[in-house]
Amino acid sequence: MLKKILFRNNTNFQFIFATIGSIIGLSALLLSFQLIMDVQSFHSSEEELFGPNTVVIQKKVTKLTTVGMNSTEFTPEDIQALRDKDFITDVAPFKSADFGVQIRELPGEGIPSFVFDGFLQSVPNRFMDIEKDIDWNWSENKDFVPVVLPKDFLMMINYGFAQSAGIPQLSAEMLMAARLKLVVHSSKGREEHVIRIVSFSNKISSILAPEAFLEATNAKLGEGNIINPNRVFIKTIDDSYGELEDLMEEMNLDIAKSAIDVAKVKTFIAVVIGIFGIAAILIVLLSLMGFVQYSQLVINKASYEIKTLLRIGYSIKSIVKTFVNQLSLIFGIITIISIVIMLCVKFFIVNTWLDENGIQLVESSIFPAIFIALGTFGLFIISNFLNIKRTVLNLGKE
């Protein structure tokens, strides 16, 4: 009864305008946020092992390098210069083995006979982005040494050695399931270790082993040489590809172009979606103002009825509650519709287009977007509650 009295002079135009604007704005806001979350998960094939803001840098090999007039090694001064850069948040030089390395088949594992000469390196564990269920730690009493091999290793076996030797080609799954033999040797002696391949890297062209294993073996079999790193991991802040390109010129660095291109693409997409999101926020705020004006208009039109109800004993609280309950129902419907629209656009339009164009994104959770929707719902309710309460109080004083 109270609802019919208060809303009988309701106007539809202001309500329809505010409702449509709210649905459009909130849907766009939720979609923008969800797409930004999804874009952050994008990675190229060269970033499958390491984080998206991590880059491997190395110095270019020039004619002067060939004749021994300069070096591709990073001196301690070079490392410190990298640490002093504002856009670089972490620096980790590669550690190299001071001994020889061979990988061979282990009898009884079903792997054809082969010998692969390589060199062993390690990086700090914080730069290793391998699956959580993989044990990357090593100690003297462990049964095997976990290693990460370059993808080129598999390509060389399958499309070089296997074809020329007439032996079966090996899949990555087979190599990861089998055990192999790691032979380390120097003038101080020779050791054999059982290894297991835990991952393959597109970015690193050397064999990676845990730091603990490399340090222990260097101490035991190392020749005592001082080896400056020739490759360094750096971790950069977001959107710093411009500074990274300047660093390439400054230090004559060689950085995988794809790593910079991916950063540029992610930055461009994030900026576009961000602008779209800002526009959505403005639409939501305008819609909120529209609802505030709508409730103000409804109260003004029902001012005589409100004053009468207050005089005959109705409380301000009951009148305010009637208005807020009605608007809560409206906002609730708007919120649900906006969430449904966001999910439909994401799953049936955006994801379909990405799949058709071969772009793979790791699906991020939709719950943060839903929390934003609920937060917007709360903002609508609180702002209108305060406005309605103040207006009804003023009418009660007249």
C-alpha positions in Angstrom: 0.0 0.0 0.0 2.8 2.4 1.0 4.6 1.6 -2.3 1.6 2.3 -4.4 1.1 5.7 -2.7 4.7 6.8 -3.1 5.2 5.7 -6.7 1.8 6.5 -8.2 3.2 9.7 -9.8 6.3 7.9 -11.2 7.7 9.1 -14.5 9.1 6.4 -16.8 11.5 8.4 -19.1 14.1 9.2 -16.4 13.9 5.6 -15.1 14.3 4.0 -18.5 17.3 6.3 -19.3 19.0 5.5 -16.1 18.3 1.8 -16.3 19.7 1.4 -19.9 22.7 3.5 -19.1 23.4 1.4 -16.0 23.2 -1.9 -17.9 25.5 -0.6 -20.7 28.0 1.0 -18.3 28.2 -1.9 -15.8 28.4 -4.5 -18.6 31.2 -2.6 -20.3 33.0 -2.1 -17.0 32.9 -5.8 -16.1 33.9 -6.9 -19.6 36.9 -4.4 -19.6 38.1 -5.7 -16.3 37.7 -9.4 -17.3 39.6 -8.8 -20.6 42.4 -7.0 -18.8 42.7 -10.0 -16.5 42.8 -12.4 -19.5 45.3 -10.3 -21.4 47.7 -10.5 -18.5 47.8 -14.3 -18.9 48.9 -14.0 -22.6 52.3 -15.4 -23.3 54.2 -16.4 -26.4 55.9 -19.7 -26.9 59.2 -18.1 -25.8 57.6 -17.2 -22.4 56.3 -20.7 -21.5 59.1 -21.3 -18.9 59.7 -17.9 -17.4 57.5 -15.0 -16.3 56.0 -12.4 -18.7 58.2 -9.6 -17.4 61.4 -11.6 -17.5 63.9 -11.2 -20.3 67.1 -12.9 -21.1 69.7 -10.4 -22.3 73.1 -11.0 -23.9 75.7 -8.9 -25.8 75.8 -8.9 -29.5 78.6 -10.7 -31.3 80.3 -8.3 -33.6 83.4 -8.3 -35.9 85.4 -7.0 -33.0 84.3 -9.9 -30.9 85.4 -12.4 -33.6 89.0 -11.0 -33.6 89.1 -10.8 -29.8 88.9 -7.0 -29.4 85.8 -7.1 -27.2 83.9 -9.6 -25.1 80.3 -10.7 -24.8 80.7 -11.3 -21.0 79.0 -9.1 -18.5 81.5 -7.6 -16.0 80.6 -6.8 -12.4 80.3 -3.2 -13.5 77.8 -4.1 -16.2 75.7 -6.1 -13.7 75.7 -3.1 -11.3 74.7 -0.8 -14.1 71.7 -3.0 -14.8 70.7 -3.1 -11.1 70.8 0.8 -11.1 68.2 1.0 -13.8 64.8 2.2 -12.4 62.7 0.0 -14.7 64.7 -3.2 -13.8 63.4 -4.8 -10.6 65.7 -7.9 -10.5 68.9 -9.0 -12.1 70.3 -12.6 -12.1 73.4 -13.5 -14.0 73.6 -17.1 -15.4 76.1 -19.3 -13.5 78.1 -21.6 -15.7 79.8 -24.9 -15.2 83.6 -24.9 -14.9 83.7 -28.5 -16.3 82.6 -30.5 -19.4 79.1 -31.9 -19.8 77.7 -34.8 -21.8 74.2 -36.3 -21.9 73.9 -39.9 -22.9 71.2 -42.6 -22.9 70.8 -44.7 -19.8 70.6 -48.4 -20.6 67.2 -50.0 -20.0 65.2 -46.9 -20.5 64.2 -47.6 -24.1 66.1 -44.6 -25.5 68.3 -45.1 -28.6 72.1 -44.7 -28.1 73.2 -41.0 -28.4 75.8 -38.6 -27.0 75.1 -34.9 -26.6 77.9 -32.5 -25.7 76.7 -29.3 -24.1 77.3 -26.9 -21.3 75.6 -26.6 -17.9 74.1 -23.4 -16.5 71.8 -22.4 -13.7 69.7 -19.5 -12.6 68.2 -18.6 -9.2 65.1 -20.6 -8.3 63.0 -17.4 -8.2 63.4 -17.2 -12.0 62.3 -20.7 -12.6 58.6 -20.9 -13.5 58.0 -24.6 -13.6 54.9 -26.5 -12.5 54.3 -26.6 -8.8 54.3 -30.4 -8.6 57.9 -30.6 -10.0 60.6 -30.8 -7.4 63.4 -28.6 -8.6 65.5 -28.9 -5.5 68.6 -31.1 -5.4 70.8 -32.5 -2.6 73.6 -35.1 -2.5 71.3 -37.9 -1.4 68.7 -37.3 -4.2 68.3 -40.1 -6.8 68.4 -37.9 -9.8 69.2 -34.4 -11.0 66.3 -32.4 -12.4 67.2 -30.5 -15.6 65.6 -28.3 -18.2 66.7 -28.9 -21.7 66.6 -26.5 -24.7 63.9 -27.3 -27.2 66.7 -27.3 -29.8 68.0 -30.4 -28.2 64.9 -32.3 -29.1 64.9 -30.8 -32.6 68.5 -31.8 -33.1 67.9 -35.4 -32.1 64.7 -35.9 -34.1 65.6 -34.0 -37.3 69.3 -34.5 -37.3 70.8 -37.4 -35.4 67.8 -39.7 -35.5 67.3 -39.4 -39.3 71.0 -39.8 -40.1 71.4 -42.8 -37.8 68.2 -44.4 -38.8 66.8 -44.6 -35.3 63.2 -43.8 -34.1 62.4 -40.2 -33.3 61.7 -39.3 -29.7 58.7 -37.3 -28.4 59.1 -34.8 -25.6 56.8 -37.0 -23.4 59.1 -40.0 -23.9 62.2 -38.0 -23.0 60.6 -36.6 -19.9 59.4 -40.1 -18.8 62.8 -41.7 -19.2 66.0 -41.3 -17.2 69.2 -40.2 -18.8 72.8 -40.1 -17.9 74.7 -36.9 -17.2 78.5 -37.2 -17.5 80.5 -34.3 -16.0 84.3 -34.3 -16.4 87.4 -32.1 -15.9 91.1 -32.5 -15.2 90.1 -33.3 -11.6 88.0 -36.3 -12.4 84.7 -37.6 -13.8 81.2 -38.2 -12.4 78.1 -39.7 -13.7 74.6 -38.7 -12.5 71.1 -39.9 -13.4 69.0 -37.0 -14.6 65.3 -36.4 -15.4 64.0 -33.8 -17.8 61.3 -31.8 -16.1 60.7 -29.2 -18.9 61.9 -27.9 -22.3 62.8 -24.3 -22.9 62.4 -22.2 -26.1 64.3 -19.3 -24.6 67.4 -20.9 -23.1 69.9 -22.7 -25.4 71.8 -24.4 -22.6 71.1 -27.2 -20.1 69.7 -25.8 -16.9 70.3 -27.5 -13.6 69.5 -26.5 -10.0 71.9 -23.9 -8.5 72.8 -26.3 -5.7 74.0 -29.0 -8.1 76.1 -26.6 -10.2 77.8 -25.0 -7.2 78.6 -28.4 -5.6 80.0 -29.8 -8.8 82.0 -26.6 -9.5 83.5 -26.9 -6.1 84.4 -30.5 -6.6 85.4 -30.7 -10.3 85.8 -27.0 -11.3 89.1 -25.9 -12.9 89.2 -22.7 -10.8 88.5 -20.4 -13.7 86.7 -17.0 -13.1 83.7 -17.2 -15.5 81.9 -13.9 -16.1 78.3 -14.5 -17.2 77.5 -14.0 -20.9 73.7 -14.0 -20.3 71.6 -12.3 -17.6 68.0 -12.6 -16.6 66.3 -9.2 -15.9 62.9 -8.6 -14.5 61.3 -5.4 -15.7 58.3 -3.4 -14.6 55.2 -3.4 -16.8 55.1 -1.2 -19.9 58.9 -0.7 -19.9 59.6 -1.9 -23.5 60.7 1.6 -24.5 63.4 1.7 -21.7 64.4 -1.9 -22.7 65.0 -0.8 -26.3 67.1 2.1 -25.1 69.1 -0.3 -23.0 69.7 -2.5 -26.0 71.3 0.5 -27.8 73.2 1.6 -24.8 74.8 -1.7 -23.9 74.8 -3.3 -27.4 72.5 -6.0 -26.3 70.8 -8.8 -28.2 67.3 -9.4 -26.9 64.7 -11.7 -28.5 62.5 -9.4 -30.6 59.5 -11.5 -29.8 59.8 -10.7 -26.1 59.6 -7.0 -26.8 56.8 -7.4 -29.4 54.7 -9.4 -26.9 55.2 -6.6 -24.3 54.2 -4.0 -26.9 51.1 -5.9 -27.9 50.1 -6.5 -24.2 50.6 -2.8 -23.5 48.6 -1.6 -26.5 45.7 -4.0 -25.7 45.8 -3.0 -22.0 45.7 0.7 -23.0 42.8 0.2 -25.4 40.8 -1.8 -22.9 41.7 0.6 -20.1 40.3 3.5 -22.1 37.2 1.4 -22.8 37.0 0.7 -19.0 37.3 4.4 -18.1 34.5 5.2 -20.5 32.4 2.5 -18.8 33.1 4.0 -15.4 31.9 7.4 -16.6 28.7 5.8 -18.0 28.2 4.0 -14.7 28.7 7.3 -12.8 26.3 9.1 -15.1 23.7 6.4 -14.6 24.2 6.7 -10.9 23.5 10.4 -11.1 20.5 9.6 -13.2 19.1 7.3 -10.5 19.8 9.9 -7.9 17.9 12.4 -9.9 15.1 9.9 -10.6 14.7 9.2 -6.9 14.8 12.9 -6.2 12.1 13.5 -8.8 9.9 10.7 -7.4 10.2 12.1 -3.9 9.4 15.6 -5.1 6.3 14.4 -6.9 5.2 12.4 -3.8 6.1 15.2 -1.4 2.4 15.8 -0.5 1.9 12.1 0.1 5.1 11.8 2.2 4.1 14.8 4.4 0.7 13.3 4.9 2.1 9.9 5.8 4.4 11.5 8.3 1.6 13.4 9.9 -0.6 10.3 10.4 2.2 8.4 12.1 4.3 6.7 9.5 8.0 6.8 10.4 10.7 8.3 8.2 12.5 4.9 8.4 9.6 3.1 6.9 9.2 5.6 4.0 13.0 5.5 3.3 13.0 1.7 3.5 10.2 1.6 0.9 12.1 3.7 -1.6 15.4 1.8 -1.0 13.8 -1.6 -1.3 12.3 -0.7 -4.7 15.6 0.7 -5.9 17.5 -2.4 -4.5 15.2 -4.6 -6.6 15.9 -2.5 -9.7 19.7 -2.4 -9.1 19.7 -6.1 -8.4 18.1 -6.9 -11.7 20.5 -4.5 -13.5 23.5 -6.2 -11.8 22.4 -9.7 -12.8 21.6 -8.6 -16.4 25.1 -6.9 -16.7 26.9 -10.0 -15.4 25.0 -12.2 -17.9 25.8 -9.8 -20.8 29.5 -9.8 -19.8 29.7 -13.6 -19.6 27.8 -14.0 -23.0 30.1 -11.5 -24.7 33.3 -13.1 -23.2 32.4 -16.7 -23.9 30.4 -16.6 -27.1 32.0 -13.6 -28.9 35.5 -12.9 -27.6 36.6 -16.5 -26.8 35.1 -17.7 -30.1 37.1 -15.1 -32.0 40.3 -15.9 -30.1 39.9 -19.6 -30.8 39.2 -19.1 -34.5 42.4 -17.0 -34.7 44.6 -19.4 -32.7 45.1 -17.1 -29.8 45.3 -19.0 -26.5 44.6 -17.2 -23.2 44.6 -18.8 -19.8 41.1 -18.3 -18.5 41.2 -16.1 -15.4 38.6 -16.3 -12.7 35.3 -14.4 -13.2 34.8 -13.9 -9.4 36.8 -10.6 -9.3 34.5 -9.2 -11.9 31.5 -10.4 -10.0 32.9 -8.7 -6.8 33.2 -5.5 -8.8 29.5 -5.8 -9.9 28.5 -6.4 -6.2 30.6 -3.4 -5.2 28.9 -1.2 -7.8 25.5 -2.5 -6.5 26.5 -1.4 -3.0 27.6 2.0 -4.2 24.2 2.5 -6.0 22.3 1.5 -2.8 24.4 3.6 -0.4 24.4 6.8 -2.5 20.6 6.6 -3.1 19.9 5.7 0.5 21.8 8.8 1.7 20.0 11.0 -0.8 16.5 9.6 -0.1 17.0 9.8 3.7 18.2 13.5 3.5 15.3 14.5 1.2 12.7 12.8 3.4 14.1 14.3 6.5 13.9 17.8 4.9 10.3 17.1 4.0 9.5 16.0 7.6 10.8 19.3 8.9 8.5 21.4 6.7 
